[in-house]
Amino acid sequence: MKKIFSLVLVVAILIMAWPGLAQAQEDGGMAALIPAEAPFYVSIATRPGIEAEIEALVAKLSQTPAEGMLTAQALDPLAQTLLGDKEASFATDIRPWLGDEIGIALTGMPPLAMFMAVGAGQIPPVDLAALIEVADPAGAQAFLDKALKHLASITEDITLTDESSGGVAYTVVDNGGPTQVSIGIVENALVIGFSTRAIKDVIEVAAGETAALAAQRGFARIYSDMDPDSVLRIYTGPALYTGLINDPFLWQVVEQGIESGQFDLSGMGITIGDPDELREQALAVAATIDGLALGFSGRGNAMVMDIVAGFDLAALEEATGQPVERVETKINPDIFTLLPPDSGGVLAATNLAGLYEGITTGMQLASPQTSQELGKSMQQFESALGQKVEDVLAWLRGTFALAFVANPDFDPGKPNDLPVNLILVFEATDLEQVQATFDALQQVAERERVKAETTDIAGVTALTVTTREGMEIQFALVKDHFVLTTGAGTIEKVINAAQSGQSYAATPQWERVTGIANARGPFLATLEAGALVEISALQAQGIDEFGSANIAQMKALAEAVETFAIIAPGAEEGAPAHVTLFITLSD
């Protein structure tokens, strides 16, 4: 138990200042001391004054006061435990010397067989290093000396040994177990190595003997694409993927799967040849990966997560011998001006035709039978509409959007009725072909003998088709956009938004959403919490206790949260793929 306790105290130093919002690290931050071959890197920001910001965020989410909570319940007790001093505090004993970032990295790729040892109850040493940025080296050294002295005084079986490497002194903490922890100050970082190799790796980077992660092109591209004010950033680089491919244990499993036929991909038109050749090909592709990263931040009144991934496309083309198609399509923002201001949720993307073609190509490889069934369905579509699929796809290469509004006429006792009305808007890239499709729809309605009529709404011709189940579907061409809606009166909302300027794009929530991530990329989706309350209320009609509880939960959510959003923002050509997920909080 004492061995475990002593290690816990050492580990506590690693996490002593986890909260924070960092300033941009122009010199690469702690990544400037991490080896280039590090497969995994985590950056935790520790800028002064963050405690109050985190507490304010917690208060908004929980709807309860949180002022002083973080310091009183976590940071001060941590300082007191590390120093063995009941009078110690985070503000006086840690904050003065603490810098803006904590970096945690695997300095080398551990073998997968190591995890089998962990499952057997053993804890083998891992080349893991934690680097705590230091603003005052003398103050940090004084804190470290006091913490280690306290640690030695409360554990009988621990030994502290002073060692050095490359002229840099550090202390080895040995509790008799398999893991020795090395602690010392290297340049502007208090380094904790969970193996002797880990701290030496950092010292070698500081001495210029080994390249730094921060100097790698792929890392720089991925990291710079994230918000520099992120609370937390997690990066995995090509060393992770090449390490997995080269791992003897993993590759043995792959070879056995190939030999036994378990990895038979012939049904997808893929033939797996010699395993060694396959590994070389996989390594060549993995080496082209710039990295995958997650970033978490607070921006104004929002909680944000960024996902960034990238390849060296030129190197990927060389490794595969195949051209890589660059996706440069961007959402046309005009489409949002056709959506009503009370839209409860919006999904927008580009090139529906390309998406359809990609799906059909994938089906041909993955499931020829399903592909044949889809082909038959498309033939039926062509027969019914009197147009070829290719002709319809020809004008579906622009922006499209799906939105919903609450259905005020919803009747839970009526079959096939929905609590929402849907809106589909397509950018008409070929007006003549769109008009031909519009005319074909009228002919289909007449042929199927369903009720169909055209009406003039504020100068726009709308086709209303009433299905045999009583559902109204309306079609119209509005400002060079083909619109399809369900529910009585929905098409009027679209036309009014387009003509009056009072659209979803003019709402305060839209302004807040696009202030966090621009809507000029290939994808966007939003969901309004208030709309969930309205829909829940409609669904709960005639339902007693369950309905009331459901509405209460939705109202509580809407009091704290305003909008959920996922956006792939617009970027410069060749930039990494970037997706931003966030929620905006209610004022």
N, C-alpha and C positions, 0 to 999 in steps of 0.2 A: 504493500500500500504506500509506503514511504517513497519507493522508486517512482510510482505513478504520480504521486503528489509533486515530487521534485520536477518531473518532466512537465507537469501541468503549469507550474510556475514559470518555467522557461518559455513554454509555448505562449503564456499570457503576454510576455513581452512582445511577441509577434503581433498580437491583436490589440495592443494597448490603445491604439487610437484609430480604430476602424472607421469612424464617421468622417465625412468631409467632402467638400467640393473643391477640386483642384484648379489651379490656374494652368494655362497652357504651358507644357514643359518644352521650351524651345531647344534644350539640350538633350532631349530624349528621356529626361527624368531618370528614374531608377533603372530603366531599360538600358541606359548607357553603361551599366555595370553588369548586365546579364549576358552570358555567352550567346553568340549568334545561333548556336544549335539548340537553344532551349526550346523544347516542344510545347511548353505551356507557361503563360505569364499572366499574372493578375496584378492590376494596379488599383489601390485603394487610396482615395484622396483624403488629405488630412489638413485642409486649410483652416486657420483660426476662425472662430466665430460660427462654425457650422452647427454647433450644438443647438443654437436657437433656431436655425433654419429647419433642422430635422424635427425638432419638437413642434414647430408650427405646422409642418406637414402631417405629423402624427395627429395633432389636434384636429385638423380638417377632416382627416379620414375617420377618426374615431368619434368626432363631435364631442370631445371631452378636453378639458384643459390639460396641457402637457408641459407647461413652462418649468424648466429646471429638472425635469424627469430624468433625462439622459445623464446629466452630471451627477445627480444625487443617487440614482439607482445603479449606475454602471461605471462611470469613469472614476469618480472619487473612491469607491470601494476597490477598484482595480489598483489604483496607486497605493492605497493602504496595504493591500495584500502583497504586492510586489516588494514594498519597502519595509514591511513589518512595523509600520508607524501609523497609529490611529489618527494622527494629526495631518498626515499627508493628503494632498489633493491633486487632482489632474491639473488645475490651473497653476499651481505653484511648483510642482515637481516634474511635470512632463511637458506641458504646453510651451514653456520658455525655450526648450531646446529642440522641440519637434518641428520637422519641416512640413512640406506640403503633400507628401506621398509615401505610401508603403507599397513596395513591390514584392511579390511572391512568385517564385519561379522554380520549375524543375530544370536544373542545369544540365541534366542528361536524361535520356529516355530509359526508364526502368524496364526490365524484362517482364513480360506478362506472367511468367512463371512465379514471379514474386507475389502476385496476388493469391496464388494457391497457398503460399506459406502463411499469408495473413489469415486465410480461411482456416488454416490448421492451428491458429492461436499464436503464431509467431509474428513479430513486427520487425522485418528486416530493414536495414538502413536504406534511406532513399536520398538521392542527391537533390534535396529541396533546400532552397535558400529564401529567407525573408530579409528584405532590405528596407530599413526605416530611415527615411530622409532626415538628416540632422541639420538644423539651422545653427546650433551652437555645439561644436564638438566637445569642448571642455565640459559643458553642462551635461551632455549625453554621457560622457565617460564617468563623471561623478555619479550620475544616476545608476549607471551599469555597475560600477564598483559596489555601491550600496546595496543594490538588488542581489548581486551574487554573494555578497557577504551575508545577507539575511538568509539566502537560500542554503548556504553551507551551515548556518547556525541551527537550522531546524531539521536537517536531515543528517543522520549519522553515516550513511553509506555512500555519500557523494564526495567526489574529489574534484578539485579545480586545478588544472594544469596550464601554466602559461607557455604558449608556443608561438612560433612565427613562421611566415612564409613570404619570400620575396621582400623581406624587410618590414613586413606588416605584422604587428603583434596581435594575438587573439587568445582567448581562454577556452579550454576544452572542459566541458562539464560532463563528467562520467559518473553514472549511478550504478555501474556494474551490469547494465543491460546491453542489448545488442546495438543500441543507438547512442552515439556520442554527439552532443550538441556543442558546436563551436561558435563563440560569440566575440565579435570585435568590431572596431570602427575602421572602415575602408573608405578613404576619401570622404565624401559627404553622406555616408550611410552607416548606420548601425546594422551590422550583418549578423544574422543568426543562421548558421548552417546546420542542417540536420544530418550531416555526414561530414567527415573531414574533407572529402573531395569537394563538397559544395562551396565552402568558404574559400578554398584554394582556387576554384573556378572564377569566383568574383575577383579575387586578388589578381589573377592573371589577366582578366579583362581590364582592370584598372591600370595595370602596368603596360598595356598595349601589346601583350603577348598573344592575346586571343581577340578575335573580332567581337564587337558588341551587337546585341540584338537590335538596338536603336539605329545602328548603321546599315541594317539590311533593307534593301529596296522594298521588298514585299511588306515587311513590318511597317515601314514608314508610310506606305500607301494606305494600308488598312487602318492604322492607328490615327493618321491625320484626318481620316474621313469621319471619325467619331467626334462627338462634342468634347472639346478639351475641358469642359467643366463637369465631366461625368463624375459621379460619386464612385463608381466601380467600373473597371474595364477588364474584360477577360479575353485573352488572345491565344489562339492555337496556331502554330506555324507549320511549315512543311516538314520540319523535323519530327513532328508527331506522326504524320502519315507515312513518311519513309521509315520511321522507326517501327511502326506497326507491321508494315510489309516485310521488313527485314527480321522481325522477331521469330526466332526458331520455333517456339511453341505454336504461334499462330500459323506459320507457314506449314508446319507439319499437319495441322488440321486441314488446311486448304488442299495440300497434296493428297491426303487420304480421301477428301471429298471428291476430288477429280478422279482418282483411281477407282473409287467405288461407284461413280456415276451420280452421286448426290448433287453435284453441281452441273448437271446436264442442262445446257441452255440452247440445245439444238432447236427446240420448239420456237425460239425467238430468232432463229437464223444466226446464232452465234456458236462458233466452234472453238472449244478450249483446247489448245495444243499442248506443247511441252510446258510443264509447270515452271521450269527455270526461265524459259522465254517469257512466260506470262508475268513472272515477278519482275523481270527487267523492264517490261512494258509498263507495269503498274508503277514502278519506281520512277520511270521517266515522266509519267503523268503527275505523280505526287510532287515531284520536284518543281513543277510549274505553279503550284498553289502559293499564292501570296499569303493566305491565311484566312481564318474565320474568327470574328470577334463579336462580343456583346458589350454594350455600354449602357449604364444606367445613370440617369441624371434627373434633376429637377429643373424645369424651365418655367419660370413664372408660376402660373397656377396649374402646372401639369407635372405628372410623373411619366418619364420617358424611357423607353428601351430601344436602343439602336442595334440592328443586326447588320454586320458588314462582312462581305466575302469577296474574294477576288482571285483571279488567275493571271498569270503572265500569258496573255493570249498568243503572242508571237511564239513563245516557247511551247505552248500547248499545241499549236499547229505543227510545229517542227516535230514534237514528240509523237503525235498521232498520225502525221502525214495527211491530215484532213483539214480543210478550211473551217474556221469557226465563225458562225454567223453572228454579226454584231447586232444586238437589239437596240435600236435607237428610237423606237416609237414613243411618243409622249402624248399624254392626255390633252385634248383641246379644252381649255377652261370654259369655253362658251357653253359647253353642255350643262354646266351647273346653273346657268341662268334660266334653264327651262324647268328646273325642279322647284316645286312649291316650297315656300318657307317653312311649312310644317312637316317637311319630310323627316320621318323618324329614323331612317337609315339610308345610306347611299353606298353603292359599290360602282366604281368606274374603272375602266381599263381600256385597252386599245386592241385593234386588230382581232376581232372575233373570228374572222375568216382564218387567220393564221393559227389561232387556238384550235379551231375545228380541224384544220389540216394536221396539226401536231398530234391531236388525239387519235385521228384515224390512222396516221402513220404508226403511232405507238401500238394501236390495236392490231395492226397487221403483223407486227413483230411478236407481241405478247400473246395474242389470242386470235388466230386466224378465223376461228368459228364465230367469235363475237364480231369480228370485222365484217364477215359475210352477212350477219344479221343486221348490222348497221347499214350495210349497202342496200339491203332489201327495203329497209325503212326509208332510206333516201329516195329509192325508186318510187315508193308509194307517195312520198312528199312531192316529187316531181310530177307524178301523174295527177295528183289532186290540185296542185297549184298551176300546172301548165307551164312551169318554168324549170330550167335545169338548176341544180344546186350551185353550179359554178356561176350562173348569172346572178343569183342572190348573193353569193359570197363576194362577188365583184365590188359591191358597194358596202361591204361590212369590214373594211380594212381601216376605218377611222376609229374614233372614240365611241364607246357605248357606256350607258349607265343604267343601273337598276336601282330603283328607290321604292319606298313604301310610305303610305300615309294611313292614319287610322281610319277605319270604316265606321262612320257614325251610324249607319243603318244595320250594323251587325246584329244578327239574331242567333244566339247560341242554339236555339231549338230548330233552326232551319238547316236542312241537309246541305252540305257543300258550301255553306257560307263561311267567309273568312273575316277575322277581326281587322284585317288590313286590306287596302287596295294597292295594287302594284302599278309601277310606272316603268316602262322600258323605253329608252331613248337611244337612237342610233344616228351617228353622224352620217348624213347622206353624201357619200363621195361621188356618186353617179346619179344625178337627179332623174335622168330619163329612165334608168333601170329601176329606181325607187318608184316612180310613177307607174311603171309596168307591173311591179309587184302589188302596188296599191289596187290597181284595176283588177289584177288576178284574184285578189282577196274578195272583191265584190262578186266576181263570177263564181267563186267557190261557194259563197254564201247563198247565191241564187240557186246553184246546182244542188246544194244540200238542203234547200228549202227551209233554211232557218231565217228568222226575222233579221232583216238588214235594211238600214235606212241611212241616208246622208243628210247632214244638217250643216248649216252655216253658223259657226261660233266666232263672233268678232272677226269676220272675214276669213276664217279658216274652215275649209271643208273637212268634216269629220265623218267617218263611217262607223256606225254603231251596229254591232252584231250581237244578238241575244241568243245564247246557246239554248239547247233543249232543256238544260237544267235551270235556266232562268238567269244565268250570269251575263252581265253586259261587258263586252270587250269593244273598246273603241280604238280606231286608228286615225292618224292625221299626219300631215306633213307640216311641221311648224319650224319656220326659220331654218330651212335646209336640214332639218332633223326629222327622221321617221319616228313617230311616237306610237306606242301601244300601251293602253291602260285598261285596268279592270275596275268595275264599280261605277255606279251612276255619278256623274259630276266630276270625275277625276280628270278627264281630258280638259275640262274647263279650267281646272287649277293650273295645268301645265301651260295652257294658252295665256292665262292671265299673268303667270310668272314671267313668261317670255315677253309679253307686251308692256307690262307695267314696271318691270325692273324689280318688283318685290318678290325675289326668288330666294332659294336656299343660299345662293352665293352672296346675298346681301344681309344675311343674319349675323348677329354678334358671335354665335358659336362657330360659324364658318370662318370668321375673321380670326378667332383664337386658334382654330385648328391649323389654318394655313400660316399663322404666325410661328408655329412650331416646326412644321415641315411643309415645303411648297408642294402644290398640287400639279406640278408640271412633269411628273415622272410617268411611268407606265401603269401605275396601279394606285387606287385609293379606296378605302372603305371606312365609313363612320357609322356610329350608332348612338342615338341620343337617349340618355337615361330617362328623360321625361316621357319619351314615346313609349318606353317599356311600361311606365305607370299607366298611361292611357290605354294601352292594349290590354294590360292585366285587368283593368277596371271593366273593359268590354267583355273579356272572357269570363269574368267572375259574375256576370249577371245571372241571377237565379241560383248561384252557388253560395251557400251560407258561410260556414266557418272557414273552409279552405279558401274561398274567394277573399274574405276579409284579411286573412293572414297573408295571402299572396300580395294583395295591394299594399299592406303595411310594410312588407319587406321591400317592395319596389319603391315606395315613397321614401323609405330610409336610405336606399341606395341613391335616389335622385337628389336627396338633400346634401349628399357628400360629393357625388360625381355628376358631371354634366355630359361629357362626350367620351366615347371610346373610339379610337381611330387606329388604322393601320395604313401607312402611306409608304410607297416607294418613291421618294422625292426625285425631282429632276436633277441630273448631274452632268458634268462635262463628259464629252466622248472619251471612252476608255477608262472611266472611273470605276471603282469596285461597285458591285451590286450592293445596294443599301436599302434596308427596310426599317421604318420607324414605327414602333407601337407605343401608344400613349393614352392616358386618360386625362382630361381636363377636369379640375375640381370646381365645384360650385363656389361662388363668392360668399 
